[in-house]
């Protein structure tokens, strides 16, 4: 790999790190106005930043939805929810069918 390619890769990595920090600050309502404008420009100008933004928004929404479900009484997690069905009794049937 040439020095020029290495430099471009480092620049891209730095840009993506910066964008990710700004995106999380935005999603957490912790972003300053100037940073929000800078993030907007990055999203408009760079396809990789746009894709990362969409991915992080999706992760954020999934986490928010999962956390909201856990706060509601009687709601089980959709992932491996059958684990709460295990009984301490040896006579209880296994939800796995064993």
Protein Blocks (a to p, Z undefined) as FASTA:
>chain_A
ZZklmmmmmmmmmmmmmmmmmmmmmmnopacfklmmmmmmmmmmpmklmmmmmmmmmmmm
mmmmmmmmmmpghiacfehklmmmpcfbfkbccfklZZ
